[in-house]
Amino acid sequence: MSISSARPKNHACDNHSFCAEQGKEDVLASLTSIIDDHDLTTALPCSPPLSGQSLETDLQRWANDSGIEAAVAEAEFGGLRGAAAASSIHPLDSVVTVPRNCLINEDAALESGIGQALSALGIEKDLLLLLYTMIDRHDKDSEFAPFWASLPQRFTTGLSATEEQVLLLTGTPAHVVVVEARQHIREQYRGAQPELQALTAAYPEEITSEMVAEDMFIWACDLWYSYAIEVEYPNGAVRQTLVPVAHLLNHSPWPHVVRYGRLDAQTDSLRLRAFRPCCPGEQCFLSYGPLPNLKLLLFYGFALPDNPHDIVPITFEVPEDGSKAERETVMQQHDIQLEHHLRLGPMSPRMLACLRVLAADAATLRKMLARSGQSPTEAGEKGSEAAVGLLGSEEDFTEAVSRANVVVVDWMAKWCRKCIYLKPKLQKLFAEEFPQVPLVFVDVNAVPGSLVTSNGIRKMPTIAVYKDGKKVAEHVASETGTGSFQKVQMSYTSYSGSNAQR
């Protein structure tokens, strides 16, 4: 193909040692040991070991020749494709290491002959990436040909479902979202017709109308939505990227792989590391992230039972009583909305504030209107500190660490600068990635000193892991350590133990 990519072949990357930030290994090791000992780990389906037959594929041969290092190999599990551990995988091991020039992103597209031709037509980057994918996948001489060939010929997501399948969703919130998303993609394709016609006219032998048909466009959209991950590059740019070999890893609520979306500047490669062990021959999983079932269905074609990240939209109504005008005034003053989302776990402070106003009697509403400083949202936050995990007594602490098999406690102080820096980051991380693990905060100045001493707390902030009410691990956080801890992506989506194959 005359306009095929001309980027040079890569060479194997150097094998540099992994330089983790201070404290990352301690946190990973502590949490890994707890999760591996956790009773619910038995819920993870464990596929039988691989047979002795060779499972080498064109993709694996290309990956080896291109310098991609993988501790997993393509395998079949129950009639579905996945990735099996080729040998024992331990926490912090590299599961997949991919050199920069094997990553497919807008840079790869723009450097190719196809991308340059598309760029000359003035096509914007997002559309250029889709058109590049549609065309390059048909080029047998493409440097990515083995990767393109390893992908599904068709996807079964909400974007590519048949009209009959979409009709089955009628009457559900998913139906509206799926219909709108499908319409958007088709409108985007119709809007690209002038560029596509110019392209096929300029390269009639290399680019046929079949290559750029609507079904090929939808296929490319499905590919990027379901397989691309965000990768941060050394220059600070964050780009959607296709990662060969890593695309074989299926989803599980108990993943083995931590997805670091940052290119290693030393090795000029992307490394995906293990969070917990995987035995030889067992299927190795990752997580697609804390997504509700609607997005999983739309972009991946499956849903999870008891998904802790699932959300239910709910719209409240202002009571038709004599205080309706006062309620609406309070809500307008403090920008309180009637539309919210329910999810597993504590209610959001804004929903609590909304309910506080809707349930208030006339006297309380008058006080709210007279209050000039604190909003109902702030009042809701302060009135529900126990609900969000801030403990203030020894009795609260004892009850908190005993209510679940595993509880994480952040021993902190309000005067501690590092504690203040760490707290919102931990709250965000656990709300999004660890919804099933209780996270509580203990202010060392608000509880008896004997409690602090008996738990061996000497420095703040100290992150401690409690199992069955007993402290089994701890980590004294530093600013560099907290930064790395926040980036640890375990992304458990439920304790159901169900897995999804793509």
C-alpha positions as CSV (number, residue, x, y, z in Angstrom):
1,M,0.0,0.0,0.0
2,S,1.6,3.3,-1.1
3,I,0.3,5.2,1.9
4,S,1.1,2.6,4.5
5,S,2.9,3.6,7.7
6,A,6.6,4.2,7.4
7,R,7.5,4.3,11.1
8,P,10.6,2.3,11.9
9,K,10.4,-1.1,13.6
10,N,11.2,-0.9,17.3
11,H,13.8,-2.8,19.3
12,A,13.4,-4.5,22.6
13,C,13.5,-2.0,25.5
14,D,16.2,-2.1,28.1
15,N,15.4,-4.1,31.3
16,H,15.7,-1.3,33.9
17,S,14.8,-2.1,37.5
18,F,11.5,-0.8,38.8
19,C,11.9,2.3,40.9
20,A,8.8,2.7,42.9
21,E,8.0,5.8,44.9
22,Q,8.6,5.5,48.7
23,G,5.9,3.4,50.3
24,K,4.1,1.9,47.3
25,E,5.5,-1.6,47.8
26,D,4.5,-1.5,51.5
27,V,0.9,-0.5,50.7
28,L,0.6,-3.0,47.9
29,A,2.1,-5.8,49.9
30,S,-0.1,-5.1,52.9
31,L,-3.4,-4.8,51.0
32,T,-2.4,-7.8,48.8
33,S,-1.8,-10.0,51.8
34,I,-5.2,-9.0,53.3
35,I,-7.1,-9.6,50.1
36,D,-5.5,-12.9,49.4
37,D,-6.4,-14.0,52.9
38,H,-9.9,-12.6,52.6
39,D,-12.7,-15.2,52.6
40,L,-14.3,-13.8,49.5
41,T,-11.3,-14.5,47.3
42,T,-12.8,-17.9,46.9
43,A,-15.5,-16.1,44.8
44,L,-12.9,-15.6,42.0
45,P,-13.5,-18.2,39.3
46,C,-10.3,-20.1,38.7
47,S,-10.0,-21.6,35.3
48,P,-8.2,-25.0,34.8
49,P,-4.5,-24.8,33.9
50,L,-3.4,-24.8,30.3
51,S,-2.7,-28.0,28.6
52,G,0.8,-28.7,27.3
53,Q,0.0,-27.7,23.7
54,S,1.6,-24.7,22.1
55,L,-0.6,-21.7,22.0
56,E,1.8,-19.4,20.1
57,T,-0.1,-17.1,17.7
58,D,0.8,-14.6,15.0
59,L,0.2,-11.9,17.6
60,Q,2.6,-13.5,20.1
61,R,5.3,-13.9,17.5
62,W,4.9,-10.3,16.4
63,A,4.9,-9.1,20.0
64,N,8.2,-11.0,20.7
65,D,9.8,-9.6,17.6
66,S,8.6,-6.1,18.5
67,G,10.1,-6.1,22.0
68,I,6.8,-6.5,23.8
69,E,7.3,-8.5,27.0
70,A,4.4,-10.4,28.5
71,A,3.9,-12.8,31.4
72,V,0.6,-13.9,29.8
73,A,-0.3,-15.7,26.7
74,E,-3.5,-15.9,24.6
75,A,-5.7,-18.8,25.7
76,E,-9.2,-20.1,25.6
77,F,-11.4,-20.3,28.7
78,G,-14.9,-21.9,28.3
79,G,-14.9,-21.1,24.6
80,L,-14.0,-17.5,25.1
81,R,-10.6,-15.8,24.6
82,G,-8.5,-14.5,27.5
83,A,-5.0,-14.3,28.8
84,A,-3.4,-17.0,30.9
85,A,-0.4,-16.6,33.1
86,A,2.6,-18.2,31.3
87,S,4.4,-18.5,34.7
88,S,3.9,-17.5,38.3
89,I,3.0,-13.9,38.6
90,H,3.7,-12.1,41.8
91,P,2.6,-8.6,43.1
92,L,4.5,-5.8,41.4
93,D,5.7,-8.1,38.5
94,S,5.3,-6.7,35.1
95,V,2.5,-8.5,33.3
96,V,2.8,-6.6,30.0
97,T,5.5,-4.2,29.0
98,V,5.0,-2.4,25.6
99,P,7.5,-0.1,24.0
100,R,6.3,3.3,22.9
101,N,6.4,2.6,19.2
102,C,4.1,-0.4,19.6
103,L,1.4,1.8,21.2
104,I,-1.3,3.0,18.9
105,N,-2.4,6.6,19.5
106,E,-2.7,9.8,17.6
107,D,1.1,10.1,17.3
108,A,1.2,6.7,15.6
109,A,-1.6,7.7,13.3
110,L,-0.1,11.1,12.4
111,E,3.3,9.6,11.7
112,S,1.9,7.0,9.2
113,G,1.3,7.6,5.5
114,I,-2.4,7.2,6.1
115,G,-2.4,9.8,8.9
116,Q,-0.5,12.3,6.8
117,A,-2.9,11.9,4.0
118,L,-5.9,12.4,6.4
119,S,-4.2,15.4,8.0
120,A,-3.7,17.0,4.6
121,L,-7.5,17.0,4.2
122,G,-7.8,19.0,7.4
123,I,-9.5,16.2,9.4
124,E,-9.7,16.8,13.2
125,K,-7.7,14.4,15.4
126,D,-10.5,12.3,16.9
127,L,-12.0,11.6,13.5
128,L,-8.5,11.1,12.0
129,L,-7.8,8.4,14.6
130,L,-11.0,6.5,13.7
131,L,-10.4,6.8,9.9
132,Y,-6.8,5.7,10.3
133,T,-8.0,2.6,12.2
134,M,-10.6,1.8,9.6
135,I,-8.0,1.9,6.8
136,D,-4.8,0.6,8.4
137,R,-6.6,-2.6,9.7
138,H,-7.0,-3.6,6.0
139,D,-3.3,-3.0,5.1
140,K,-1.6,-6.4,5.1
141,D,1.7,-4.6,5.2
142,S,0.9,-2.5,8.2
143,E,3.3,-2.8,11.1
144,F,0.3,-3.4,13.3
145,A,-1.3,-6.1,11.0
146,P,-0.9,-8.9,13.6
147,F,-2.6,-6.8,16.2
148,W,-5.5,-5.8,13.9
149,A,-5.9,-9.4,12.9
150,S,-6.2,-10.4,16.6
151,L,-9.2,-8.2,17.2
152,P,-12.9,-9.3,16.9
153,Q,-14.4,-9.0,13.5
154,R,-17.5,-7.5,15.1
155,F,-18.4,-6.3,18.5
156,T,-21.5,-6.9,20.6
157,T,-21.9,-3.7,22.4
158,G,-24.8,-1.2,22.7
159,L,-23.2,0.8,19.8
160,S,-23.2,-2.2,17.4
161,A,-26.3,-4.1,18.5
162,T,-29.1,-4.8,16.1
163,E,-32.2,-2.7,16.1
164,E,-34.1,-5.7,17.4
165,Q,-31.7,-5.9,20.4
166,V,-32.0,-2.2,21.1
167,L,-35.8,-2.5,21.2
168,L,-35.5,-5.0,24.0
169,L,-34.3,-2.1,26.2
170,T,-37.5,-0.1,25.6
171,G,-38.9,1.5,28.7
172,T,-35.5,1.5,30.5
173,P,-33.1,4.4,31.0
174,A,-30.5,2.4,29.0
175,H,-32.8,2.6,25.9
176,V,-32.6,6.4,25.7
177,V,-28.8,6.5,26.2
178,V,-28.1,3.7,23.7
179,V,-30.3,5.2,21.0
180,E,-28.7,8.6,21.5
181,A,-25.2,7.2,21.4
182,R,-25.9,5.2,18.2
183,Q,-27.4,8.3,16.6
184,H,-24.4,10.4,17.5
185,I,-22.0,7.9,15.9
186,R,-24.0,7.7,12.7
187,E,-24.3,11.4,12.4
188,Q,-20.6,11.7,12.9
189,Y,-20.0,9.2,10.1
190,R,-22.4,11.1,7.8
191,G,-20.6,14.3,8.6
192,A,-17.3,12.7,7.5
193,Q,-18.6,11.8,4.0
194,P,-16.9,14.7,2.1
195,E,-13.5,13.7,3.6
196,L,-14.1,10.0,2.9
197,Q,-15.1,10.7,-0.7
198,A,-12.0,12.8,-1.3
199,L,-9.9,10.1,0.2
200,T,-11.2,7.3,-1.9
201,A,-11.0,9.5,-5.0
202,A,-7.3,10.3,-4.2
203,Y,-6.4,6.7,-3.5
204,P,-8.9,4.5,-5.5
205,E,-6.7,1.4,-5.4
206,E,-5.5,1.6,-1.8
207,I,-8.7,2.8,-0.2
208,T,-12.0,1.2,-1.3
209,S,-15.5,2.2,-0.3
210,E,-15.9,-1.0,1.7
211,M,-13.0,0.0,3.9
212,V,-14.7,3.2,4.9
213,A,-18.3,1.9,5.1
214,E,-20.5,2.8,8.0
215,D,-20.1,-0.6,9.6
216,M,-16.4,-0.2,9.5
217,F,-16.7,3.2,11.2
218,I,-18.9,1.7,14.0
219,W,-16.3,-1.1,14.4
220,A,-13.6,1.5,14.9
221,C,-15.7,3.4,17.4
222,D,-16.3,0.2,19.3
223,L,-12.6,-0.6,19.3
224,W,-11.5,2.7,20.8
225,Y,-14.3,2.9,23.3
226,S,-13.8,-0.7,24.7
227,Y,-10.0,-1.3,24.3
228,A,-8.3,2.1,24.6
229,I,-6.8,3.3,27.9
230,E,-5.6,6.7,28.9
231,V,-1.8,6.9,29.0
232,E,0.2,9.8,30.3
233,Y,3.3,10.5,28.3
234,P,6.6,12.1,29.7
235,N,5.6,15.5,28.2
236,G,2.5,15.5,30.4
237,A,0.1,14.8,27.5
238,V,-2.7,12.2,28.2
239,R,-3.8,10.3,25.1
240,Q,-6.2,7.4,24.4
241,T,-4.0,4.5,23.5
242,L,-4.4,0.9,22.2
243,V,-2.1,-1.4,24.0
244,P,-1.3,-4.7,22.1
245,V,-1.4,-7.9,24.2
246,A,-3.0,-6.1,27.1
247,H,-6.2,-6.2,25.0
248,L,-6.4,-9.9,25.7
249,L,-7.0,-9.4,29.4
250,N,-10.7,-9.7,30.4
251,H,-12.5,-8.0,33.1
252,S,-13.0,-9.2,36.7
253,P,-14.1,-7.6,39.9
254,W,-11.0,-9.3,41.4
255,P,-8.3,-8.2,38.9
256,H,-4.7,-9.2,39.0
257,V,-3.4,-6.3,37.1
258,V,-3.0,-2.7,38.2
259,R,-3.3,-0.4,35.2
260,Y,-0.7,2.3,35.3
261,G,-1.4,4.8,32.5
262,R,2.0,6.4,32.5
263,L,4.9,5.8,30.1
264,D,8.1,4.9,31.9
265,A,10.6,7.7,30.8
266,Q,13.6,5.4,31.5
267,T,12.5,2.5,29.4
268,D,10.3,4.5,27.0
269,S,7.6,1.8,27.5
270,L,4.3,1.3,29.2
271,R,4.3,-1.3,32.1
272,L,1.2,-2.9,33.5
273,R,2.0,-4.5,36.8
274,A,0.3,-7.2,38.9
275,F,-1.5,-6.3,42.1
276,R,-1.9,-9.9,43.3
277,P,-0.6,-13.3,42.4
278,C,-1.7,-15.4,39.5
279,C,-0.8,-19.1,39.1
280,P,0.6,-20.5,35.9
281,G,-2.3,-21.4,33.5
282,E,-4.9,-19.4,35.3
283,Q,-6.7,-16.6,33.6
284,C,-5.2,-13.2,34.4
285,F,-7.7,-10.3,34.7
286,L,-7.8,-6.6,34.9
287,S,-10.6,-4.2,35.6
288,Y,-12.1,-1.7,33.2
289,G,-12.7,0.7,36.0
290,P,-15.5,1.8,38.3
291,L,-18.2,1.9,35.7
292,P,-22.0,1.6,36.1
293,N,-23.8,-1.2,34.3
294,L,-25.2,1.3,31.7
295,K,-21.7,2.2,30.5
296,L,-20.5,-1.4,30.7
297,L,-23.5,-2.4,28.5
298,L,-23.1,0.5,26.1
299,F,-19.3,0.2,25.5
300,Y,-18.4,-3.4,26.5
301,G,-21.6,-5.4,25.9
302,F,-22.1,-6.8,29.4
303,A,-23.4,-5.9,32.8
304,L,-22.4,-7.0,36.3
305,P,-24.8,-8.3,39.0
306,D,-24.6,-6.3,42.2
307,N,-22.3,-3.8,40.6
308,P,-21.2,-1.4,43.5
309,H,-20.5,1.3,40.9
310,D,-24.0,1.1,39.5
311,I,-26.2,4.2,39.9
312,V,-29.9,4.7,39.9
313,P,-31.1,8.2,38.8
314,I,-33.8,9.6,41.1
315,T,-35.7,12.8,41.0
316,F,-37.4,14.2,44.2
317,E,-40.5,16.4,44.2
318,V,-41.1,19.4,46.4
319,P,-44.1,18.7,48.7
320,E,-47.3,20.5,47.9
321,D,-47.8,22.1,51.2
322,G,-47.8,25.5,52.8
323,S,-44.0,25.7,52.9
324,K,-43.4,24.9,49.3
325,A,-42.3,28.5,48.5
326,E,-39.8,28.5,51.4
327,R,-38.3,25.1,50.4
328,E,-37.8,26.3,46.8
329,T,-36.2,29.5,48.0
330,V,-33.7,27.6,50.2
331,M,-32.9,25.2,47.4
332,Q,-32.4,28.1,45.0
333,Q,-30.2,30.0,47.4
334,H,-27.9,27.0,47.9
335,D,-28.1,25.5,44.4
336,I,-29.7,22.3,45.6
337,Q,-31.0,20.1,42.8
338,L,-33.8,17.6,42.8
339,E,-32.0,15.2,40.5
340,H,-29.6,12.8,42.1
341,H,-28.1,9.3,41.8
342,L,-28.4,6.5,44.2
343,R,-25.5,4.1,44.6
344,L,-24.3,1.5,47.1
345,G,-22.8,3.1,50.2
346,P,-23.5,6.4,52.0
347,M,-25.6,9.0,50.4
348,S,-23.8,12.0,49.0
349,P,-23.8,15.2,51.1
350,R,-25.8,17.0,48.4
351,M,-28.5,14.4,48.4
352,L,-28.7,14.5,52.2
353,A,-28.9,18.3,52.0
354,C,-31.8,18.0,49.5
355,L,-33.6,15.5,51.8
356,R,-33.0,17.8,54.7
357,V,-34.8,20.7,53.0
358,L,-37.6,18.6,51.7
359,A,-38.3,17.0,55.1
360,A,-37.9,20.3,57.1
361,D,-40.9,21.7,59.0
362,A,-41.9,25.4,58.7
363,A,-39.8,26.4,61.7
364,T,-36.6,24.7,60.4
365,L,-37.1,26.3,57.0
366,R,-37.3,29.7,58.6
367,K,-34.0,29.1,60.4
368,M,-32.5,27.9,57.1
369,L,-33.6,31.1,55.4
370,A,-32.2,33.2,58.3
371,R,-28.9,31.5,58.3
372,S,-26.4,33.5,56.2
373,G,-23.3,31.4,56.4
374,Q,-23.6,27.7,56.4
375,S,-25.5,25.9,53.6
376,P,-27.6,22.9,54.1
377,T,-25.0,20.9,52.2
378,E,-22.3,21.9,54.7
379,A,-24.7,21.2,57.6
380,G,-25.4,17.8,56.1
381,E,-21.7,17.1,55.8
382,K,-21.0,18.1,59.4
383,G,-24.1,16.4,60.7
384,S,-23.0,13.1,59.1
385,E,-19.3,12.8,59.9
386,A,-19.8,9.3,61.3
387,A,-21.5,8.3,58.0
388,V,-18.5,9.4,56.0
389,G,-16.1,7.7,58.4
390,L,-14.7,10.3,60.9
391,L,-14.6,8.6,64.3
392,G,-14.6,10.6,67.6
393,S,-14.6,8.0,70.4
394,E,-13.1,4.7,71.4
395,E,-16.6,3.0,71.2
396,D,-16.9,4.3,67.6
397,F,-13.5,2.9,66.7
398,T,-14.2,-0.5,68.2
399,E,-17.5,-0.8,66.4
400,A,-16.0,0.4,63.1
401,V,-13.0,-2.0,62.9
402,S,-15.3,-4.9,63.9
403,R,-18.1,-4.3,61.4
404,A,-16.3,-5.8,58.4
405,N,-13.6,-8.4,57.8
406,V,-11.2,-5.8,56.4
407,V,-11.2,-2.1,57.4
408,V,-8.7,0.6,56.5
409,V,-8.1,3.3,59.1
410,D,-6.3,6.6,58.5
411,W,-4.9,7.9,61.8
412,M,-4.7,11.6,61.3
413,A,-4.8,15.0,63.0
414,K,-6.5,18.2,61.9
415,W,-3.3,20.2,62.4
416,C,-1.2,17.8,60.2
417,R,-0.5,19.2,56.8
418,K,0.2,15.8,55.2
419,C,-3.0,14.5,56.8
420,I,-5.0,17.3,55.2
421,Y,-3.4,16.6,51.8
422,L,-4.0,12.9,52.1
423,K,-7.6,12.7,53.3
424,P,-9.5,13.9,50.2
425,K,-7.3,11.7,48.0
426,L,-8.1,8.6,50.1
427,Q,-11.8,9.4,50.1
428,K,-11.9,9.7,46.4
429,L,-9.8,6.6,45.8
430,F,-11.9,4.4,48.1
431,A,-15.2,5.8,46.9
432,E,-14.3,5.0,43.3
433,E,-12.1,2.0,43.6
434,F,-12.7,0.4,47.0
435,P,-16.4,0.9,47.6
436,Q,-16.6,-2.5,49.5
437,V,-13.8,-1.7,51.9
438,P,-14.7,0.6,54.8
439,L,-12.4,3.6,55.1
440,V,-12.5,5.5,58.4
441,F,-10.5,8.4,59.8
442,V,-9.5,8.8,63.5
443,D,-8.4,12.2,64.8
444,V,-5.8,11.3,67.4
445,N,-6.7,14.5,69.3
446,A,-10.4,13.5,69.5
447,V,-10.0,10.0,71.0
448,P,-8.4,8.9,74.3
449,G,-4.6,8.8,74.2
450,S,-4.7,5.2,75.4
451,L,-6.4,4.2,72.2
452,V,-3.7,5.8,70.1
453,T,-1.0,4.2,72.1
454,S,-2.5,0.7,72.2
455,N,-2.7,0.8,68.4
456,G,1.0,1.7,68.2
457,I,0.4,5.0,66.4
458,R,3.4,7.3,66.6
459,K,3.3,9.3,63.4
460,M,0.6,10.9,61.4
461,P,-0.8,10.1,58.9
462,T,-0.6,6.3,59.5
463,I,-2.7,4.1,57.2
464,A,-3.5,0.9,59.0
465,V,-5.3,-2.3,57.8
466,Y,-7.5,-4.1,60.3
467,K,-8.7,-7.7,59.8
468,D,-11.4,-9.0,62.1
469,G,-10.8,-6.1,64.4
470,K,-7.1,-6.5,64.7
471,K,-4.4,-4.4,63.1
472,V,-2.4,-6.5,60.7
473,A,-0.5,-3.9,58.6
474,E,0.3,-0.2,58.6
475,H,2.0,2.4,56.5
476,V,3.3,5.8,57.6
477,A,2.5,7.9,54.6
478,S,4.8,10.5,53.1
479,E,3.9,13.0,50.5
480,T,5.6,11.0,47.8
481,G,4.0,7.8,49.1
482,T,0.6,9.3,49.1
483,G,0.9,10.3,45.5
484,S,1.9,6.8,44.5
485,F,-0.8,5.3,46.7
486,Q,-3.5,7.3,44.9
487,K,-2.4,5.9,41.6
488,V,-2.8,2.3,42.6
489,Q,-5.8,1.2,40.5
490,M,-7.4,-2.0,41.9
491,S,-10.9,-1.1,40.5
492,Y,-13.0,-3.8,42.1
493,T,-16.5,-3.5,40.7
494,S,-18.2,-6.1,42.9
495,Y,-17.8,-9.0,45.2
496,S,-20.0,-11.1,42.9
497,G,-17.1,-13.0,41.4
498,S,-18.6,-12.8,37.9
499,N,-16.3,-12.0,35.0
500,A,-16.9,-10.5,31.6
501,Q,-15.1,-11.6,28.5
502,R,-14.5,-9.3,25.5
